[in-house]
Amino acid sequence: MKKSGFLQVYVIVMVIATLAGGYLVWSSKSKYENSKEAFDSAKSEVKALKSSEIYPSPTHLKEKEKKVSEYVEAVTQLKAKVLEGQIPLKDAFTEQNFRKLMEEESAAIVAMAEKEKLVLPEEFAFGMEAYNKGKQVQQGALSRLEWELNAIKRFVNIAAISGVDSIDDFSRDEFKLENEIAKKDEEEENLSSSNRRGGRSSSRGRSSSRGRSNNTPVNANPMKAAGKVMETYRFTSEITASYEALTALLNGIAADKNYFLWLRKIRIENEKQTSPREGEFQGGEKVEGALADQEGNVPTIDAQVLFGDEKMKARLFIDAVRFTEALESKVTTGTKNES
């Protein structure tokens, strides 16, 4: 009876285990088939998408139009903000006006510098000294020359207010319109001279031209495209100033509201390149403004400051940036066309 009872229990357990195992196998197989079916379906969909042509959905088109509108609005606001304080060009400016302005502003800037104890280069004329020496003024450059002169004047005023000791050197790069007509005349003269020379010289010129590499870029200037939205007028200035004055100058340049003065590069070095040697400092001088003690002794200078009291030489390369009035309409129109 005991063996019969054990056998019955064993059989029941085996039947239950078999049924459970069968259910698990069936369930796993069903999940596998469902997963395989979903994978095959996704694979077919991906294949179909890859082989079909790309087209925008109505939802994506609406989203793109919204983003484009937001971009156009942001650009328009930025352009309005940029042009808000910009000094406009004086289209009716004449050569007589320019030369009179040069004379008056040169005298005024010297008087201001003397008042603020700012030392300027001898015969300072905003980097436009060539026009005081007989350089011809091109009609198309007059309004921009007047604008650049005022931008440079603003820089000198900021330097004076900041406590700069001296502007030791100053120069500016002439812009294209200043020499456009002169260059055109020179090119025409060279062309006519070349035509008179004859065949041998011409053939040498052609062979030289053929020898150049076509892979060499004509203009590798990364700022070339920037000409569509702004004009830059480069000037370079070397100054002597304390650390505090130089810091104030840089802050003043960055914060000016009427002229966008773009500091492209700056080189700084100590005015004195060698440290003081032992025994050079004598001391003994009375401290300026110090009061005497009860015995009548006035404090004297008995040490030399090595850090924080030295002057610095700084060479600044600055672009005075003038944004073009056509920027807003060009950007807006171009962006709408893209949508």
Rosetta blueprint (number, residue, H / E / L):
1 M L
2 K H
3 K H
4 S H
5 G H
6 F H
7 L H
8 Q H
9 V H
10 Y H
11 V H
12 I H
13 V H
14 M H
15 V H
16 I H
17 A H
18 T H
19 L H
20 A H
21 G H
22 G H
23 Y H
24 L H
25 V H
26 W H
27 S H
28 S H
29 K H
30 S H
31 K H
32 Y H
33 E H
34 N H
35 S H
36 K H
37 E H
38 A H
39 F H
40 D H
41 S H
42 A H
43 K H
44 S H
45 E H
46 V H
47 K H
48 A H
49 L H
50 K H
51 S H
52 S L
53 E L
54 I L
55 Y L
56 P L
57 S L
58 P H
59 T H
60 H H
61 L H
62 K H
63 E H
64 K H
65 E H
66 K H
67 K H
68 V H
69 S H
70 E H
71 Y H
72 V H
73 E H
74 A H
75 V H
76 T H
77 Q H
78 L H
79 K H
80 A H
81 K H
82 V H
83 L H
84 E H
85 G L
86 Q L
87 I L
88 P L
89 L L
90 K L
91 D L
92 A L
93 F L
94 T L
95 E H
96 Q H
97 N H
98 F H
99 R H
100 K H
101 L H
102 M H
103 E H
104 E H
105 E H
106 S H
107 A H
108 A H
109 I H
110 V H
111 A H
112 M H
113 A H
114 E H
115 K H
116 E L
117 K L
118 L L
119 V E
120 L L
121 P L
122 E L
123 E L
124 F L
125 A L
126 F L
127 G L
128 M L
129 E H
130 A H
131 Y H
132 N H
133 K L
134 G L
135 K L
136 Q L
137 V L
138 Q L
139 Q H
140 G H
141 A H
142 L H
143 S H
144 R H
145 L H
146 E H
147 W H
148 E H
149 L H
150 N H
151 A H
152 I H
153 K H
154 R H
155 F H
156 V H
157 N H
158 I H
159 A H
160 A H
161 I H
162 S H
163 G L
164 V L
165 D L
166 S E
167 I E
168 D E
169 D E
170 F E
171 S E
172 R E
173 D L
174 E L
175 F L
176 K H
177 L H
178 E H
179 N H
180 E H
181 I H
182 A H
183 K H
184 K H
185 D H
186 E H
187 E H
188 E H
189 E H
190 N H
191 L H
192 S H
193 S H
194 S H
195 N H
196 R H
197 R H
198 G L
199 G H
200 R H
201 S H
202 S H
203 S H
204 R H
205 G H
206 R H
207 S H
208 S H
209 S H
210 R H
211 G L
212 R L
213 S L
214 N L
215 N L
216 T L
217 P L
218 V L
219 N L
220 A L
221 N L
222 P L
223 M L
224 K H
225 A H
226 A H
227 G H
228 K H
229 V L
230 M E
231 E E
232 T E
233 Y E
234 R E
235 F E
236 T E
237 S E
238 E E
239 I E
240 T E
241 A E
242 S L
243 Y H
244 E H
245 A H
246 L H
247 T H
248 A H
249 L H
250 L H
251 N H
252 G H
253 I H
254 A H
255 A H
256 D L
257 K L
258 N L
259 Y L
260 F E
261 L E
262 W E
263 L E
264 R E
265 K E
266 I E
267 R E
268 I E
269 E E
270 N E
271 E L
272 K L
273 Q L
274 T L
275 S L
276 P L
277 R L
278 E L
279 G L
280 E L
281 F L
282 Q L
283 G L
284 G L
285 E L
286 K E
287 V L
288 E L
289 G L
290 A L
291 L L
292 A L
293 D L
294 Q L
295 E L
296 G L
297 N L
298 V L
299 P L
300 T E
301 I L
302 D L
303 A L
304 Q L
305 V L
306 L L
307 F L
308 G L
309 D L
310 E L
311 K L
312 M E
313 K E
314 A E
315 R E
316 L E
317 F E
318 I E
319 D E
320 A E
321 V E
322 R E
323 F E
324 T L
325 E L
326 A L
327 L H
328 E H
329 S H
330 K H
331 V H
332 T H
333 T H
334 G H
335 T H
336 K H
337 N H
338 E H
339 S L
